[in-house]
Amino acid sequence: MRWTLATTCGCVLGGVALHSPGASGIGASYLEWDVGAAVFGAILGSIVGVITGILQMIALGVRSWRLVTASVVAVAIAHALADGAPAVWGFGVVAALSGLCAAAAVAWAFRTRAWQWITAIAFAWWAGWMLGVAIAVALGISGGTTPGAWAIEHAVIAGTLGLVWGSATSPDARRLLRERNLLSRVATLTEKGLD
């Protein structure tokens, strides 16, 4: 629970202060990359990643710079893509690509190759971003033109992303998959039921 709270808080702080991670609009140019915006987004995302990673370390009561590095990679790539990728990609593609990168970074931090968990957390990043945008649209706060409106929209999107992703990446979620090996048990039960 502390991990999920730390991840969510880091994302919300980042959403309010630096509009990262998550966005409902992608890139300034429809078909072309904006390299300058991508670099600036990566810098801002790195700051949010450091804050989130430190909060995660505090939540776990450990000192692991691998955690901080994974958070930096996850948020920096998401922010770089959101700011610099061609707008035609849309936030769904950017969320999926950054989710794969975030999952790889977290797998590296936890030194795991458990593909079920890696797949689940990549999906959770994408789903959290999609749900956050849907909530922002439903609340009528998406597409604002003032810094205050952007901060509110990004806080909602980043908070939702942080909550969903934090839940999926929590040590409890990982332990559940590992200890119970749920996916293989379901397969075994299904095979036994078919005999």
Secondary structure as UniProt FT lines:
FT   HELIX           2..18
FT   HELIX           35..60
FT   HELIX           65..84
FT   HELIX           87..89
FT   HELIX           90..109
FT   TURN            110..111
FT   HELIX           115..138
FT   TURN            139..140
FT   TURN            142..143
FT   HELIX           147..169
FT   HELIX           171..180
FT   HELIX           182..194
//
